Structures are given as C-alpha cells and as structure tokens.
C-alpha cells in the first residue's frame, strides 16, 4: 500500500483509502464535480472527481473504503488526487488498522500506566473518584482509550487523549516535587481528569469531529459535569474539594480568550494550565516537524504563532568551519 504521506506529484495510483468526506459541488462555469477527503493512518489528502457521472465512478458514501485510480498533482502547495476511476472496496480487501492514525505508544501499556498513577492519589475521596472513572466505568474506559485529544493540531489520533493525559500528569508529578506547596493529590487528580469531556466533545474515529454538544458546550464544561455526576455517587464527597477540583478543570486553558471559563485562581490550577500548554505546544511542534528536513523553514504554523523549523544537526565538521 502506498500511504498518503508518500504521494508525490506525478504519481499514478491505484489504491484503497478511506473516504472521510465527500461533497458534490459546482464550478464557476456550472460544471458539477466532487470534492473528497481521503484518509489513511498517515495523513489526509484532498481529492477531486471532475466527471462524477462517468461510468468509471461507482456508488459510494462518506466513511466507505474506496478503491481509487488517478493522478497525483500539487495544488496550492498540497497534494491533490485527481480520481479517474472509483469503486467501493469489498470486505477483506483492506485492513482497517491501515486507515486510522494511532498513538505511537501501546494502548494497553498506557492504560496500565494510568491505573498505576491513580494509586498514588491517597485522598480517599479523590481516589474513589478516579477509580469510578478509570477502573469501574467500562463505557468511559473504552471511549477514553480510543479518543483523540483534538480534531486537529495535536494528538489527533486514536489513543491521543490518553497519551496527552499521561504526559500532562507526568509534568504535574514533576511540579509537585519541584514545588512542594502544590497539593499532590488535587493536582494529579486534575491532570488525569482535565480533558475527560473530550469523549463527549469529539466523535470516534474515523469521523473524529465535533459532536453537537461539543460545539454547543465544549469539553471543559462537559468534563466538570461528568465529575459532578460521579462525585454525587461518592458518600460525603467534600463540597469544597469538589469546587477546587472543578476550578482546576475550568481554568486549565489559562485565559478566557482560549476557552477557559475561569482563569487560574489556585496554584494547582496554574500548574495544570502550564503542564497542559507545554504538552500541547511541544506535541504540535513535534507533529509539524516530523519527517521534515533540518534547517528547512515550514512557514507560519498558526497554533504556534510563528514560522518554525527543525533544529540543525551539528557535527564536528560544522564546528571546524568556525575555527
């Protein structure tokens, strides 16, 4: 199989891809065409069918696996596939694992790490709350393990939410050692729970798109709502502790303009915000530069606010040039 990230201008392909989106449009001259988004585990790519009613184009729907033949061009700096023939792929012709982007880390291993972290929280109420999510709620566990952390930008792959959550938790664990003023159990609980609302905000792959509630409410509000639902099932859960935990969730984007209903007003909330922002920004940088040449500027990357490139690869020869 030739993956989408391997396509180059001039290629002629006959491959199976997942049709993530498809729409019938009209050119300025009134001619109908179809615009598709093809998907595999490596990338998404734009595709066009300029003659959608020809005999070579079979019936298909969005989220079908489709066998396409066509030519690869470049339009506005991005790969585009001009499809000449298309049919719906038959069962057994494809492996679904080739079409869904996956975390590079073992899913079961990450889940084991997550369960181990919950055991480090000794506060009985917070420990019970974490276990009610990550050990006892089977529907939640299944969704959490498969969910991405974002539609785009960073961790936009199966297992991305769990990978991001563990990275944020590790940073927060470090913070509690560097700054003993931080309440370990509150901060670690907030780190583990800060993005749980994303299982309601984002649909599962291959769609990985915003749900209606995701658009209307957002993961921060829904996460707090989920915490409240579970806390009600724990006898005598302290109301002040619940408020402090929910404040950390509400403030973890740091600023109102970035979607936080509150700005950090507890030191644990500030620490959580810094950890979340660190992992999101560094993963965004990593994903943008993966596979790119060192010293090659990539242009403006909007989430990072600037033109970026990979770090230069230094050698002893380079050092000799300065002497």
Long-range contacts (C-beta under 8 A, 24 or more apart in sequence): 1-40, 1-98, 3-40, 3-41, 3-42, 3-43, 3-98, 4-38, 4-39, 4-40, 4-42, 4-43, 4-44, 4-45, 4-79, 5-42, 5-43, 5-291, 6-42, 7-45, 7-72, 7-79, 7-81, 8-72, 8-79, 9-72, 9-73, 9-74, 9-79, 10-71, 10-72, 11-71, 11-72, 12-69, 12-70, 12-71, 12-72, 13-68, 13-69, 13-70, 13-71, 13-72, 13-81, 14-67, 14-68, 14-69, 15-67, 15-68, 16-65, 16-66, 16-67, 16-68, 16-89, 16-93, 16-94, 17-45, 17-65, 17-66, 17-68, 17-99, 18-63, 18-64, 18-65, 18-66, 18-99, 18-206, 19-60, 19-61, 19-62, 19-63, 19-64, 19-65, 19-66, 20-44, 20-62, 20-63, 20-206, 20-207, 21-62, 22-60, 22-61, 22-62, 24-52, 36-83, 38-68, 38-81, 39-99, 39-206, 40-98, 40-99, 41-97, 41-98, 41-99, 41-100, 41-101, 41-102, 42-101, 45-78, 45-79, 45-80, 45-81, 46-75, 46-78, 46-79, 46-80, 46-81, 47-80, 47-81, 47-82, 47-83, 48-80, 48-81, 48-82, 48-83, 49-83, 49-86, 50-82, 56-84, 56-85, 56-86, 57-83, 57-85, 57-86, 58-86, 58-87, 58-88, 59-88, 60-86, 60-87, 60-88, 63-206, 63-207, 64-88, 64-89, 65-89, 65-93, 65-94, 65-99, 67-93, 99-206, 100-157, 100-158, 100-205, 100-206, 101-156, 101-157, 101-158, 101-205, 102-157, 102-158, 102-159, 103-155, 103-157, 103-158, 103-159, 103-160, 103-162, 103-163, 105-159, 105-163, 107-145, 107-158, 107-159, 107-162, 110-145, 110-159, 110-162, 110-163, 110-166, 111-141, 111-145, 111-162, 113-166, 114-162, 114-165, 114-166, 114-192, 117-166, 117-169, 117-173, 117-188, 117-192, 118-192, 120-173, 120-184, 120-188, 121-184, 121-185, 121-188, 121-189, 122-185, 123-185, 123-186, 123-189, 123-241, 125-234, 125-236, 125-237, 125-238, 125-241, 126-185, 126-186, 126-189, 126-241, 126-245, 127-185, 128-234, 129-189, 129-193, 129-227, 129-230, 129-231, 129-234, 129-237, 130-189, 130-192, 130-193, 132-230, 132-233, 132-234, 133-193, 133-196, 133-226, 133-230, 134-192, 137-230, 140-196, 140-199, 143-199, 143-204, 144-196, 144-199, 146-204, 146-205, 147-198, 147-199, 147-202, 147-204, 148-198, 148-202, 148-205, 148-208, 149-195, 149-198, 150-198, 150-202, 151-202, 151-208, 151-209, 151-210, 153-280, 153-284, 153-303, 154-280, 154-283, 154-284, 154-287, 154-303, 155-280, 155-283, 156-208, 158-205, 161-195, 161-198, 161-199, 164-195, 164-279, 164-280, 164-283, 165-191, 165-192, 165-194, 165-195, 167-279, 167-283, 168-194, 168-272, 168-275, 168-276, 168-279, 171-274, 171-275, 171-278, 171-279, 172-271, 172-272, 172-275, 175-271, 175-274, 175-275, 179-267, 179-271, 181-267, 182-267, 182-268, 182-271, 183-268, 186-241, 186-244, 186-245, 186-248, 186-268, 187-248, 187-268, 187-271, 187-272, 189-245, 190-245, 190-248, 190-249, 190-252, 190-268, 190-269, 190-272, 191-272, 191-275, 193-223, 193-227, 193-245, 193-249, 194-223, 194-248, 194-249, 194-252, 194-272, 194-276, 195-219, 195-223, 196-223, 196-226, 196-227, 197-221, 197-222, 197-223, 197-224, 197-225, 197-226, 198-223, 200-226, 218-259, 220-249, 220-250, 220-252, 220-253, 220-259, 220-260, 220-261, 221-261, 223-249, 224-249, 224-250, 244-268, 248-272, 252-276
